[in-house]
């Protein structure tokens, strides 16, 4: 299996993308294609004592910055690492593409270059979030901020397949993100979506709330990309604030520093339970190929895990399962 | 100053509402009117060794449950503690009303009973959230899930006045919650709102993201009630999950338990920095009277602080300031 990685995408690329690729190349049965500026990547690879022979480079002269306007950048920078990597995917030279770069650009270029799966109207970003009981998949977190109810039905179908085939859940529970649990709550858009989700051939448990995102009681939570993006970034913001305040408080006195040192294992445990880097990347579900969106702040571990997610998504033939499920959801003409 | 408290509202009412009222009666220069079932409240008050003489009871035979349909319950249960308390507010017998009960019912009954401030089209719930640098006011978190751009302009004006007069900020920074910081991001609704906010006579700093909610860099963040509700509940959910995992991890071994005991002050500090109970209640801005929404899970401390917020809101004449600011925002006919 060959997986292309946008070597230039991310806050600390290409150093961390190359480091993540080297780790993945050692641990996973994949060939990794680093896409980006040859003379930026090559010296970094040479820095490793034993360069894994399952890493190759495909040169791309340009790269898209984190704050460039996605649509314009994708159109103009034809030779960007994102465009070149997705071209490899389109031509079947790789089986998956990963970028920790400009999310909007990765979404737009994926859709334009490889197109959508048969029957799918819009792609959605499915992120795996840690929860008290277990992880939850939240879809969509920003690919589609003005969806129609049908898009959310398709997100439910695709998110359910991801939960089932890639994460290995039996009969995943699917909920609709709303402002209350009772039926009839929410905007007209939400009510219409609720009706449609009830027709789905999956375990729809009804409305859920923001409270349910980190309870881990629901396997898949469906929402529009605006609400999903707000929820995700709010959670990141709070986690950062708690971490910072805790660190500040724990280093304030000799006693608290001593306590923190003794309780080190506990902090390690919570860090690893909540660490997004453990979960790697978020697949852009619905595009005709495996395209993984990684966090812009991804370190080497997150990049390695994004490659693992790509590998699992290809290995379990998620797209084939999704095509079948989407097809089965379309009412037969009378 | 007289403040009415819905004694029957909240997950653990009337025990905690009465306990909170007793604390507030001792600490604040206010008279508290407990509204609810006389024979449920009276014995609880008698349980206190010295009953403060600035607490009185107004009987209300009914109460609205946390999961009742708000509009129907407000209409049918005319003698509920929420309706009776708001009637006192309307008649000027009290200067503020507080409920930790059914939020939808408190919003609907407040709007129906006391009406809106001149010029205001819809009320919004303004919640004060803790942040790394300082607290942030998020408005609206659920009163109005399908707002128009004008409603968000008015939330900005009212939230800014709350930040300025009640929280004491000079020249508060106001941001619009969006999926990216660049101008031109977001849905058509958001873009139209952005244009309108630029006409406001306040310090509008443009788009902000979920990331900014807990950074504490922005004084007031404006959003529709759907996104605000999702953000708030997601944050509560994550805080709960982190607290639970931390507790579990810290009690796992002798060493971690010892460490946690030594670092006790640090945990105390973070708990108090992030504790919503310290912040009390969220004013429903825009209604013609002071109406405070408290968290359903409010304990005595949160109730006491909701009474403090009500007292501050009345004392600083927030409504007078808001009426002037809203009036000044309406373009003069040519």
Interface residues (C-beta under 8 A of the other chain):
Chain A: X67 X69 X104 X130 X131 X132 X142 X145 X146 X177 X179 X180 X182 X186 X187 X188 X190 X209 X210 X211 X212 X213 X214 X215 X216 X223 X225 X226 X227 X229 X230 X231 X232 X233 X234 X235 X236 X237 X238 X239 X240 X241 X242 X244 X245 X246 X249 X250 X252 X253 X255 X256 X258 X259 X260 X261 X262 X263 X264 X265 X266 X267 X269 X270 X273 X274
Chain B: X67 X69 X104 X130 X131 X132 X142 X145 X146 X177 X179 X180 X182 X186 X187 X188 X209 X210 X211 X212 X213 X214 X215 X216 X223 X225 X226 X227 X229 X230 X231 X232 X233 X234 X235 X236 X237 X238 X239 X240 X241 X242 X244 X245 X246 X249 X250 X252 X253 X255 X256 X258 X259 X260 X261 X262 X263 X264 X265 X266 X267 X269 X270 X273 X274
